[in-house]
Amino acid sequence: MKTQNIDYQDGDVTLQLALSSARADGGDAYAETVAAGVREALHRADEAARTAAAAHLPPVHVRFRPGQVEMNALALEELARVAELLRAHPDLLVELDPETSYEDRRWLAEQALQGNLEESGGFMNVLRALGVRDARDRIRTALAARAHGAPGPLDRDDEALLARLVAEAPPIDDARLVALGDGRLTRVTNHLADRFGIGGERVVVHGGDPASLASYAGVRAQLSVAADSTADARGSALPGAADFVGPPPPPRSRQ
């Protein structure tokens, strides 16, 4: 009996190979069994290495338009990439974190302001005092377009006025950002389950922190290896995994 270590990619595969057999009539069958075991061990090592490599890929940002919970074509494409890796590697799971951005907070503030533009009285008196009452309709039209994800362009003066009005309005409650992140998480998890059949323990959902504004508005998807996987990050066997290939060799006859 000899133990042979074979370096394979970033991991080691330990094989116990029987180099001889005392059976005169079964040597070929036993050698074929061992060869099949070696092939299976190398296949498992290859899959473990590929799984570990996929788990170390950079996170995928499933991006949403500011303030929106509906996934656009780009978000669906990014999520399909994640699902493809999950289906190819059963030992992987995906961890989802909602991320809200400055653009999300600004969108919510603009939409809160839009209601005031529809009113008369105190707020309109402010616009009169600023000498920009005529800007109301232009800003209101732009905000209505932005509510549906359209650009809603304004000229420089109107945009500066809008920024001033937003800055002077009451701040957006963090609870609204949390609700926005939760809505996006729901869309992503439902799409993974309904479109790709991926759910349950393979999808781990984390809460977001609205005080830590991210660079992107969306959901961060990070692949990782499941805790009960039989392969570690380097693709080698974990304690308790089988390290013997094929049946035990026949006992040597005593002379």
N, C-alpha and C positions, 0 to 999 in steps of 0.2 A: 504494500500500500504506500502511495506517495501523495503528499499534498502539494498541489501546484498553484501558485499565485499568478494570475494573469492581470496585468494592468489594462484597464479598459476605460478609455476616455478619462474622466476625473475620478473614477472609483476603482476599487479592487474587487475582483471576483475570485473567491477561494473555492477551488475544486478539489475533491478527493477522488483520485483516479486509481482504479485497480489495474496494475501493469501486468498482472499474470493471473491465471486461474488454474485451479487444480482439476477442473472438470475437463476431461478429454473430449467430451461430446457436446459441450455447451459453450465453448469459448467464443465462437463467432456471435452467438445470440447475446451473450453477455456484453461483448465489445460493442455491439450495435445499441444495446440499452444504454451503456455509458455514453456513447456518442450522442444519442438522442438527448440525454440529460445535459450534456455539455452545450448542445445547441439551445436547449430551453433556458439554461442559465445565462448564456450570452444574450438571448432575446430579452430576458427579464432585466439584465443589466443595461441593455440598450434603451428599453422603455423607461427605466428609472433615471437614466442620464437625460433623456429627452424631457421627462417630467420635471426634473430639477432645473433644467435650462429654461423651460417655459415659466416656472415659478419665479425666476429671476428677471423676467422681462420687466421693463418700466411699466408703471401703471397706465391704464387707459382712461382718458377723461371723456366720459359721455357728456358732451356739451349741450346745453340748452340755451335758447335765447333768453336774455335778461327778463326775469319775472315770469317766465313761462314754465309750464309743466308738461306740455305736449312735446314729444320727441320729433325732431325734424329728420330729414333723410340722412344727414351726416351722423346724428346720434344713433340712428338705427344701424348704420354701417359700422360704427365703432363697437356697438354692442354685439353685432354679429361676429366680429373678430374674437371677442371674449368668449362667446358661446362655442365657436369652432375649436378653440383651444381646450375648453372644458370637455367637450365631447370627445376630443382626441386623447385626453389624458384623464382617466377616471379618478386618479388619485389627487387631482387638483380641486380646489374650491376657489371661490371668488369672494373677496371682502369689499363691501360697498360703503362708501362714505359720502354723505351729501356735502356739497361745497357751494356756498353762496358768495357772491362777489360784490364789489362796490357797485357794479352796474345793476345788480339785483336790488340793492338798497335804493339806488337812485330811481329805478323804474317804479318801485313801490311808492316813493315819495312823490314822483310826478303824477301817479294815478290818484293819490290822495288829494293832490292839489287840483286835479281836474274837476272834482266835485265842487270845490270852492268857485271855480270859474263859471259854473253854471248858476251860481247864486247871485243875489243882489245884496245891497246893503254894505256891511262893513268892509268886506274884501274888495268890492268894487270901488269903495271910497278910497282904499289904499291905491288902487290902480289910477284913479283920478288924480290923487295927490302926486303920483309919480309922473303924471303927464303922458301915460302910455295906455290910456283906456282902449285905444284902437287896436292894441296888440292882443287883446283878449281873444278875439275870434281866431287869430292866426295860431296862437299858442294852444287854444282848445282843440282846433282841428289837428294840429301836430300830435298832441297827446292822445287823441282818439285813434290816430293811425298807429302810434307806438304801442297802444294797448293790445293790438292784434299782431305785433311783431314787425310792422312796417317801419321804415326809417323815420318818417315824420319830420322832415327837414325844416329848419328855421334859419333865418338870416342871423348874422352875428349879434345884432342888437337884441333881437327877440330871444336868442339863446342865452345871452347874458342876463336878460331880465328873468327868464325862467330859472336860471341858476340862483339868482338872488331870492326869488320867491320860495324856492325849495329850501334854501339855507335858513330863511326866516320862519319857515313852517315848523310845527312840532316834529321831533325826530321820530323815525319809524321804530316801533316796538320790536325787540328781538324776536318775540313770539311769532311775528309774521314771517320772519326769515326762517324760523324753525319749521313752520307749517309749509313753506315753499319747498324746503329741503325734503321734508317727509313726503310731499306730493310727488317729487321727482323719484325718490326711492321706490315708492309704490309703482310708478310707471315702469321703472327698470326691472324690478323683481317680477312683476306681472308679465312683462314681455319675455323675460328669460323662461318663465314657466310655460306660458301659453304658446310661444313660437318655437321654443327649442326643448321643452320638457326638462328644464334644469331648475331645480328648486330644493326645498328641504334643507338638509345639512350641508349642501354644497354651496349655499348662498348665505354669507354671514353679513348682517346689516349692523352698522355702527351709527351712533348719533353724531350730529354735526355741532360745531360751535359757531354761532352767528357772529360772535365778537372777533373771530379770526377769519377775516375776509380772504378768500382764495383768489388766485389769478383767473380762475375759470368759473363760470356759472354752470353747474352740472353735478354729476355723480362720478366720484373717483372709484375705479374698479382695479383692484390689485389681486393678482393670482398668487396663491400660496399652496403648499403641500398639506394635505389633510393630516391631522394629528395621528391618525391610526394607520397611516401609510407604512408599508414595509420597506420603504426606501428613504434614506436621509438625504440631505441637501447635496451630497456628493455622489449619490447613486449607489452607495454600498449597502449591504444588508444591515438591518437593525438587529439588536439582540432578539433572539427568538425566531428569526427567519431561518429557513432551512439552508444549511451549507453543505449538504451531502447530495451528490448527484447519482441517481440510479439506485438499485438495490444494493445491500451490503455485499461485498465480495464473498465467494464461498470460502469456508475455512480450509486452511492448509492441512493436508494429511500429515500425521506424525509418522516418521520413519522408525 
